[in-house]
Amino acid sequence: MEEQDYSRRSQRPQKRRMRKGRALFTLLLLCVIVIAGYSVMQYRSGLKLASDTKVNQEDFAGDTVKGDVENYLLLGIDTRGEEKSRTDTMMVLSWNKKTNDVKLASLMRDIYADIPGYKSYKLNTAYYLGGVQLLKDTIGNMFGVPINHYAIIDFKNFESLVDILAPNGVEIDVDKDMSENIGVSLKQGVQNLNGKELLGFARFRHDAEGDFGRVARQQKVIEALKNEVLSPQNMLHLPKFVGAAQGYITTDYSSAGEIQQVLKMVSKGKVKLEKTTIPIEGSYSFRNISGVGDSIIIDVEKNKEFLSNFLGISLE
């Protein structure tokens, strides 16, 4: 009789542990459901917020991806309600999916380039004449860089995306006072900038550095935004940001493809970003060309060789 009582008593702690385990599992399951529900709601909220605001989709024939490196043509434009516009920002982003390293090469908009089917003109005119495909072909013919995908964002949409991702602003070290033709007034020093201010910072070029200074600031903004995307404090904003990005950013990816690529990059953790500007130092000169204006004449072969080494791929 005593042995039976002892046996029953010994089973009670185990039953309590089982009940605690089930309670913990239920709590975790509820947390997952709440987080998933919140993410879906925020994603849909971002998608709705950005409906009917992005640049129209374009016909695009990207180069076939070879190996671990995938190249994206990133374009920033200022439509101002006009049907056609030139590209204010042109970057080639190269992502090594194996190492998660990202290379960013900014292309100066005043580079004098051979535009297929047209006379030679400034590089940013290619988009105005024939959209993203003609710009992609112009860059490919000039430097041999394969372009696999593209993404375009209008500057007004850029402001909104920044405010969604970082409601408290993006920390930037403003290198000087600036206000001319950027719609905002910025003071020198480290500060948090909202979307409109960050765009103004990226577009400022009325100093001795001109467009080269502006490109450097654009790269600084990209670096800061990359850090914001990977910052744990912004994780709650990411679902809404991803949803809005699908509405604000035009790309050749499907919606599912966009999300998948973002998640792949973020899930691999720290992203190393290297930046450069084309043309490289010592490979260009300035010339005023009749009917074109002030242009940058570059040594194509020298810049092509540099790009090949920088991106770590062979260029045709």
C-alpha positions, 0 to 999 in steps of 0.5 A, a space after each residue: 500500500 505504501 509503495 503504491 502511494 509513493 508511485 502516485 506521488 512520484 508522478 505528480 511533478 512529471 505531470 506538472 512539468 508536462 502542463 507547464 510545457 504545454 502552457 509554454 508551447 501554447 504561449 509561444 504559438 500565440 506569440 507566433 500567431 500575433 507576430 504573423 498577424 501583425 506582419 500581414 496587417 502592416 504589409 497590407 497597410 504599406 501596400 495600400 499606402 503605395 497603391 497607384 503611385 509607382 512608375 509604370 512597368 517597362 519592357 525589359 530583357 535582363 542578362 542571364 545570371 551566371 554564377 553567384 553574382 547578380 547585378 541590379 540597375 538602380 535608378 532614381 528619377 524625378 518625374 514631377 508629373 511628366 511622362 518622360 524624365 531623365 535619370 538623376 541617379 544611376 547605380 549598378 548594385 552587384 550582390 554576391 549571393 554566396 558571400 553576401 557582399 554588395 558592391 555599388 558603382 555609381 555612374 555619373 549622369 554627364 558621362 558622354 556615351 554612345 546611345 544605340 540608335 541615337 547620336 552620342 549624348 549624356 548617359 542619363 539621356 538614354 532613359 529619356 529616349 528609350 527607358 530602362 532597356 535603352 539605358 541598360 543597353 548603353 551601359 552594357 555596350 560601353 562597359 560590358 557589365 551584365 545587368 540582370 534586373 532593374 529597380 526604379 523609384 521616383 524621388 517623392 516615393 523615396 521620401 515616403 519609404 524612408 519615413 516608413 522604415 525610420 519614423 525617427 529619421 536616418 542618422 547622417 553626418 551633414 558635411 556642410 550647410 546646404 539649401 540651394 535647390 533641394 527644398 529643405 535647409 540643412 545645417 552641418 553636423 550629425 543629425 536625424 533626417 526625415 525622408 524629405 531632408 534625406 532626399 535633399 541631402 542626396 541631391 545637393 550639388 551646388 558646391 565645388 564638388 558638383 555632381 561628384 559630391 552629390 554622388 558621394 552623398 547618394 552612396 552615403 545615403 544608401 549605406 545609411 539605409 542599408 543599416 536601417 533595414 538591418 537594424 533590430 530596432 526597425 524590425 517592426 517597421 519592415 513588413 510595412 516597408 516591404 509592402 510599400 516598397 512593392 508599390 513605390 518601387 518599379 522592378 522586373 521582379 514579381 511581388 513574391 520575387 522582390 520579397 524573396 530577394 530582400 529576405 535572402 539578403 537580410 537572413 544572411 546577416 551582416 551585409 558588407 557594402 563597397 562603393 565606387 564612382 565611375 569614372 575613376 580618378 585620372 580617367 576623365 576630362 571635362 568638355 563642353 560639346 555643342 548641342 550637349 553641354 558640359 560633358 565628362 569624357 572618359 577613358 572607357 577601357 581604363 574604367 572597364 578594367 577597374 569595374 571588372 576588378 571591383 565587381 569581381 567578374 569578367 566583362 566582355 
